[in-house]
């Protein structure tokens, strides 16, 4: 299943690690209209989180700078 959320609609990105054995890793995304999305099963979790946080951050800076 594929989900596409425009960067401008993302309010927060939160990496979550459950302290289980083995640890389960999720990415919690909340949109500006308060919808929650939980993603899991990344091939490279750390890289995915880094790229997602960076993209959302850069989009916010670009949007704020463009106004």
C-alpha positions in Angstrom: 0.0 0.0 0.0 1.3 3.5 -0.8 0.3 6.6 1.0 1.2 10.1 -0.3 1.0 13.1 2.0 2.1 16.5 0.6 4.9 18.0 2.6 2.9 21.1 3.3 0.2 19.0 5.0 2.7 17.4 7.5 2.7 19.0 11.0 5.0 16.6 12.8 7.2 13.6 12.3 8.0 11.5 15.3 10.3 8.5 15.4 9.0 5.9 17.9 10.9 2.9 19.2 8.9 0.4 21.4 11.1 -1.2 24.1 10.1 -4.7 23.2 12.3 -7.7 22.2 13.1 -7.2 19.4 12.4 -3.4 19.4 9.7 -2.3 17.0 10.3 1.0 15.2 7.6 3.2 13.8 7.3 6.7 12.3 4.3 8.7 13.6 3.2 11.4 11.2 0.5 13.9 12.1 -1.0 16.2 9.4 -2.1 19.8 9.9 -5.7 18.6 10.0 -4.9 16.2 12.9 -4.9 12.9 11.0 -2.5 10.3 12.5 -0.4 8.0 10.3 1.8 5.2 11.6 4.5 3.7 9.3 6.6 0.7 9.9 8.7 -1.9 8.0 11.4 0.4 6.6 14.4 -1.3 5.1 16.6 1.4 6.6 14.6 3.0 9.4 17.3 5.6 10.5 17.8 6.8 6.9 14.1 7.0 6.3 13.5 9.1 9.5 16.5 11.4 8.7 15.3 12.0 5.1 11.6 12.6 6.2 12.5 15.0 9.0 14.9 16.8 6.7 12.4 17.1 3.9 9.6 18.4 6.2 12.1 20.9 7.9 13.4 22.2 4.5 9.9 22.6 3.2 8.9 24.6 6.2 11.9 26.9 5.9 11.3 27.3 2.1 7.6 28.1 2.7 8.3 30.5 5.5 11.1 32.2 3.4 8.8 32.5 0.4 6.1 34.4 2.3 
